[in-house]
Amino acid sequence: MCDMKTNVAVFFGGRSVEHEISVISALQAINAFDSEKYNIIPIYITKQGRWFTGPELLEIRNYRDMKGLTERCTEVFMRPEYGDYNLYKAKSGLFSSKSPVVDEIHVVVPVLHGTNGEDGIFEGLLDTIGIPYAGCNTLSSANGMDKITMKMILRECGIPVVDYVWFTDKEWFSRRDSIIEEVESKLGYPVIVKPANLGSSVGIGKATDRESLIAKIDNAEQFSQRLIVEHCIEQLQEINCSVLGDADDHQSSVLEEPIKTGDILSYEDKYMGGSKGSAGMQNSDKRIPAELPADVTEKIRHIAGETFRVLSCHGVSRVDVMVDRKDGAVYVNEINTIPGSLSFYLWEASGISFTELMDRLVALALKRKRETDRKTFTYDANIFAMGGGVKGGTKGGLKGGKFGRK
């Protein structure tokens, strides 16, 4: 490689209700990279799951005509083979024996919000290939995305979360009355109903009585197989804090207070706030820094860092907390392991530019790869080549060897 630049593939879009927001966040991130240090390879995943690359992807206005955009781009794929970091052209020529290589990727930066991207599914593919990538790994992505699992882990580790009841969509249809009774006896009204694994406030609703509880759960179950109902803090102040680094070495940003128009911070509040139009999380209405006493600010920054640590997070995340104005109690609401706009606006307010943030994410990805490669995952010994191993061949099954003993 003559120019010694790092080839960074930025993945975005995806099969998610947050598809469009992912596109906005990714284009912001791409524009922040230092072009003297990095070659950026944009890889757009359609809502059907097809991968495309090409310079046309860098213009936001081109996304108004998705069909026309993808027709002008090159469809690509990666092989799920460990150590193969090549990006291949999906459609080769008539007489070609194999798909040609479009580019070699050195580092992946996923900017995929929501399901099939932020939940560990895409990270699992990258782990299979063994390529360095920014952000949380498969386990921490999955735990961070699922609101039920996340709250279980946080509560086990002494990090405050509000009381909740969880159940599956099938349980809702098979034992509706007992679920309603549990919610009413354990939580009381009002409550917040959420799909367990969606972000951006999709499918979330407030219930103030039994009738509205049933309606909100009926709506939420359209989006997820796992559902959670939480105690509602009525005198609520929402505060967000971003965390950067890894589980063992991280820092917390300044705080922001998002400004909401209703009981719940809505999709429109987050992404289409004010008169600024839909341009990502940084353009939603907010106060930065949040107006809080110094001791409360430090408490929230500490809780955000602890949330990041116990979930084994990596890269940049955003932890959303809730302050009960009635008694000053602080609770973790959720973590976003691939936050909208990568929370760059919080880091700029903390003295770290967007360009430096992207530098750090790439450096963290390469560092984790080095550390992972030091661990032992495979053994050279072949038990099939050993003398007293499996007897009887395939017809006899595994009866004679240690695998068949009872």
C-alpha positions in Angstrom: 0.0 0.0 0.0 1.9 3.0 -1.3 0.1 5.8 0.5 0.2 4.0 3.9 -3.4 5.0 4.6 -5.7 2.9 6.7 -8.7 1.5 4.8 -11.7 2.0 7.0 -15.0 0.5 6.0 -18.0 2.3 7.5 -21.1 0.1 7.5 -24.5 1.8 7.8 -28.2 1.5 6.9 -29.3 -2.0 7.7 -32.5 -4.0 8.4 -33.7 -1.7 11.2 -36.5 0.8 11.9 -33.6 3.2 12.6 -32.2 2.8 9.0 -32.4 6.4 8.0 -30.9 7.7 11.2 -28.0 5.3 10.7 -27.3 6.8 7.3 -27.2 10.3 8.8 -24.9 9.3 11.6 -22.6 7.4 9.2 -22.2 10.3 6.8 -21.4 12.6 9.7 -18.7 10.2 10.8 -17.3 9.7 7.3 -16.9 13.5 6.9 -15.1 13.7 10.3 -12.3 11.3 9.3 -8.9 12.7 8.5 -8.5 12.1 4.8 -4.7 12.3 5.1 -4.7 9.2 7.3 -7.7 7.1 6.1 -9.3 5.8 2.9 -13.0 5.6 3.7 -15.0 2.8 2.1 -18.7 3.4 2.6 -20.8 0.2 2.7 -24.5 0.7 2.7 -26.7 -2.1 3.8 -30.2 -1.9 2.3 -33.4 -2.6 4.2 -33.4 -6.0 2.4 -29.9 -6.7 3.7 -27.9 -6.2 0.4 -24.5 -4.5 0.6 -23.4 -1.7 -1.7 -20.4 0.6 -2.0 -19.6 3.6 -4.2 -19.0 7.4 -4.0 -22.7 8.1 -4.6 -23.4 6.9 -1.1 -21.6 10.0 0.4 -24.4 12.4 -0.7 -27.4 12.5 1.5 -29.7 13.8 -1.2 -29.1 10.6 -3.2 -31.0 8.6 -0.7 -34.3 10.1 -1.8 -34.3 7.6 -4.6 -33.0 4.3 -3.1 -33.5 2.2 -6.2 -31.6 4.7 -8.4 -28.9 5.0 -5.8 -28.1 1.3 -5.5 -28.2 0.9 -9.3 -25.3 3.4 -9.5 -23.3 1.6 -6.8 -21.4 -1.7 -6.7 -23.0 -4.7 -4.8 -20.4 -6.3 -2.6 -19.9 -8.9 0.1 -17.3 -10.3 2.5 -16.6 -14.0 2.9 -17.1 -15.5 6.4 -13.6 -16.9 6.4 -11.2 -16.0 9.2 -8.5 -13.7 8.1 -10.0 -12.7 4.7 -10.4 -9.0 5.0 -11.2 -8.5 1.3 -14.4 -6.8 0.0 -15.6 -8.7 -3.1 -17.8 -7.6 -6.0 -21.0 -9.6 -5.8 -21.6 -9.8 -9.5 -18.6 -10.8 -11.7 -18.3 -11.1 -15.4 -19.8 -13.9 -17.5 -16.5 -15.7 -17.9 -14.9 -14.8 -14.6 -14.1 -17.8 -12.3 -14.4 -15.7 -9.1 -15.6 -12.4 -7.8 -12.9 -9.7 -8.0 -11.6 -7.9 -5.0 -13.0 -4.4 -4.7 -10.8 -3.4 -1.7 -9.0 -4.7 1.3 -10.4 -3.6 4.6 -8.1 -2.9 7.6 -10.7 -1.7 10.1 -14.5 -1.7 10.3 -16.5 1.1 11.9 -20.1 -0.1 12.3 -22.6 2.8 12.4 -25.7 0.5 12.4 -28.4 1.6 14.8 -30.9 -0.8 16.3 -31.7 -4.4 15.3 -29.4 -6.5 13.1 -26.6 -4.1 13.7 -26.3 -2.8 17.2 -27.5 -6.0 18.8 -24.5 -8.2 18.2 -25.6 -9.9 15.0 -23.3 -7.9 12.7 -20.5 -7.9 15.3 -20.7 -11.7 15.3 -20.0 -11.7 11.6 -17.0 -9.5 12.1 -15.8 -11.7 14.9 -16.1 -14.7 12.5 -13.9 -13.0 10.0 -11.5 -11.8 12.7 -11.3 -8.3 11.3 -10.6 -5.3 13.7 -13.7 -3.3 14.3 -14.8 -0.3 16.5 -17.3 -0.5 19.2 -18.8 -3.2 21.4 -18.3 -6.9 20.7 -21.0 -9.5 20.2 -21.7 -10.1 23.9 -21.8 -6.5 25.1 -23.8 -5.4 22.0 -26.4 -8.0 22.7 -26.6 -7.3 26.4 -26.7 -3.5 25.8 -29.4 -3.8 23.2 -31.8 -6.0 25.2 -33.4 -3.8 27.9 -34.3 -6.8 30.0 -30.9 -8.5 30.0 -29.2 -5.1 30.5 -31.3 -4.3 33.6 -30.7 -7.7 35.0 -26.9 -7.3 34.8 -27.0 -3.7 36.1 -29.1 -4.6 39.1 -26.9 -7.6 39.9 -23.9 -5.2 39.9 -25.6 -2.6 42.2 -26.3 -0.1 39.5 -29.7 1.5 40.0 -32.6 0.7 37.6 -36.3 1.2 38.1 -38.6 -1.7 38.9 -39.8 -3.6 36.0 -41.9 -6.6 34.8 -40.9 -8.5 31.6 -42.5 -11.2 29.5 -42.6 -12.5 25.9 -45.2 -11.8 23.2 -46.5 -15.4 23.5 -46.9 -15.0 27.2 -48.9 -11.9 26.7 -51.4 -13.9 24.6 -51.4 -17.0 26.9 -51.5 -15.4 30.3 -52.5 -11.8 29.8 -54.5 -11.5 33.1 -51.6 -12.6 35.3 -49.2 -10.2 33.6 -51.7 -7.3 34.1 -52.0 -8.3 37.7 -48.3 -8.5 38.2 -47.8 -5.1 36.6 -50.5 -3.5 38.8 -49.4 -5.1 42.0 -45.6 -4.6 41.6 -45.5 -1.3 39.7 -48.8 0.4 39.8 -49.7 3.2 37.3 -48.4 5.0 35.4 -46.0 2.7 33.7 -43.8 2.8 30.5 -44.2 -0.1 28.0 -41.3 -0.9 25.7 -40.2 -3.5 23.2 -37.0 -5.0 24.7 -34.7 -4.6 21.8 -35.5 -1.4 19.9 -34.1 2.1 20.2 -35.1 5.5 19.1 -38.3 5.4 21.2 -40.0 3.2 18.6 -43.0 1.2 20.1 -42.7 2.9 23.5 -45.8 4.2 25.3 -47.1 5.4 28.6 -50.0 3.6 30.3 -52.1 5.2 33.0 -54.7 2.5 33.5 -55.5 -1.1 32.5 -57.2 -0.1 29.2 -54.1 1.9 28.1 -51.7 -0.8 29.4 -53.4 -3.4 27.1 -53.3 -1.0 24.1 -49.6 -0.1 24.6 -48.5 -3.7 25.0 -50.5 -4.7 21.9 -48.6 -2.0 20.1 -45.2 -2.9 21.5 -45.5 -6.6 20.7 -45.6 -5.8 17.0 -42.0 -4.8 17.2 -40.4 -7.4 19.6 -40.8 -10.9 21.0 -39.6 -9.7 24.4 -41.4 -6.9 26.2 -40.7 -4.8 29.4 -43.0 -2.7 31.5 -41.3 -0.2 33.8 -42.3 2.0 36.7 -42.8 5.5 35.4 -41.0 8.4 37.1 -43.5 11.2 37.0 -41.2 14.1 38.0 -38.6 13.0 35.4 -35.5 14.7 34.2 -33.7 12.8 31.4 -29.9 13.1 31.2 -27.4 11.5 28.7 -23.7 10.9 29.2 -21.3 9.4 26.6 -18.5 7.1 27.6 -15.3 6.5 25.5 -12.7 3.8 25.8 -12.9 0.2 26.9 -14.1 -1.5 30.1 -10.7 -1.1 31.8 -9.9 2.4 30.7 -12.7 4.9 29.9 -13.8 8.4 30.4 -17.2 10.1 30.7 -18.3 13.1 28.7 -20.1 16.2 29.8 -23.9 15.7 30.3 -26.8 16.7 28.1 -30.5 17.2 28.9 -32.7 16.3 25.9 -35.7 18.5 25.6 -38.9 16.6 25.0 -42.3 17.7 23.8 -44.4 15.1 25.6 -44.2 12.5 28.4 -41.6 10.5 26.6 -38.7 11.6 24.4 -40.1 10.7 21.0 -38.5 9.7 17.7 -39.4 13.2 16.4 -37.8 14.8 19.5 -34.6 12.9 19.0 -34.2 13.2 15.2 -36.5 15.9 13.9 -36.3 18.4 16.7 -36.9 22.1 16.5 -36.5 23.9 13.2 -33.2 22.2 12.3 -34.7 19.3 10.4 -33.7 15.6 10.5 -30.0 15.8 10.8 -29.2 13.3 13.5 -29.0 13.4 17.3 -26.8 16.5 17.5 -29.6 18.6 16.1 -32.3 17.6 18.5 -33.2 20.1 21.2 -31.0 19.8 24.2 -29.0 21.6 26.9 -25.2 21.0 26.9 -24.0 20.9 29.6 -27.0 19.9 31.6 -27.9 22.3 34.4 -27.3 20.1 37.4 -25.5 20.5 40.8 -21.8 19.5 40.6 -22.3 16.5 42.9 -25.2 15.2 40.8 -23.2 15.7 37.6 -20.3 13.6 39.0 -22.6 10.9 40.3 -24.2 10.5 36.8 -20.8 10.5 35.1 -19.7 7.8 37.5 -22.8 5.7 37.0 -22.4 6.0 33.2 -18.9 4.8 33.4 -19.8 1.9 35.7 -22.6 0.9 33.3 -20.1 0.9 30.4 -17.7 -1.2 32.5 -20.0 -3.9 33.8 -21.5 -4.5 30.4 -17.9 -4.9 29.0 -18.4 -2.1 26.5 -15.9 -0.8 24.0 -15.5 2.3 21.7 -18.1 5.0 22.3 -21.5 4.5 23.9 -24.2 6.8 25.3 -25.8 6.0 28.7 -29.2 7.5 29.2 -30.2 8.1 32.9 -33.3 9.3 34.7 -33.4 11.6 37.6 -36.4 11.6 39.9 -36.9 15.2 40.8 -39.1 14.1 43.7 -36.2 12.6 45.7 -33.1 13.1 43.5 -32.7 9.4 42.8 -30.7 8.5 39.7 -31.6 5.4 37.5 -30.0 4.0 34.4 -32.6 3.9 31.6 -30.6 2.3 28.8 -27.2 2.2 27.0 -26.8 2.9 23.3 -23.7 1.0 22.1 -23.8 2.7 18.7 -25.2 6.1 19.7 -26.9 8.5 17.3 -24.2 10.8 15.6 -21.7 8.7 17.7 -22.4 11.3 20.4 -19.8 13.5 18.8 -21.5 16.7 20.1 -21.0 15.5 23.7 -17.3 14.9 23.0 -16.8 18.3 21.3 -18.3 19.9 24.4 -15.8 17.8 26.4 -12.8 19.0 24.4 -12.5 16.1 21.9 -13.1 16.9 18.3 -15.2 14.6 16.0 -12.0 13.9 14.0 -10.1 12.9 17.2 -13.1 10.8 18.2 -12.9 8.8 15.0 -9.1 8.5 15.5 -9.7 7.0 18.9 -12.3 4.6 17.7 -9.9 3.2 15.1 -7.0 3.0 17.6 -9.3 1.2 20.1 -10.3 -1.3 17.4 -6.7 -2.1 16.6 -5.7 -2.4 20.2 -8.5 -4.9 21.0 -7.5 -7.0 18.0 -3.9 -7.1 19.3 -5.1 -8.1 22.7 -7.5 -10.7 21.4 -4.8 -12.3 19.2 -2.7 -12.9 22.3 -5.3 -15.3 23.6 -5.4 -19.0 22.7 -8.5 -20.1 20.8 -7.2 -23.1 18.8 -5.1 -26.2 19.4 -2.9 -27.9 16.8 -3.7 -31.4 18.1 -6.1 -33.4 15.9 -8.0 -35.9 18.0 -9.0 -37.8 14.9 -5.4 -38.6 14.1 -4.8 -40.0 17.6 -4.5 -43.8 18.0 -7.2 -44.6 20.5 -9.8 -42.2 19.4 -13.1 -42.9 17.7 -13.7 -46.5 16.8 -16.0 -48.2 14.3 -16.0 -45.5 11.6 -19.0 -43.5 10.7 -21.3 -46.5 10.5 -20.6 -47.5 14.1 -21.2 -43.9 15.3 -19.2 -42.8 18.3 -19.8 -45.9 20.5 -16.2 -47.0 21.0 -14.5 -43.7 21.8 -14.9 -41.5 24.8 -17.7 -39.6 23.1 -19.9 -42.7 23.2 -19.4 -43.7 26.8 -22.3 -43.6 29.2 
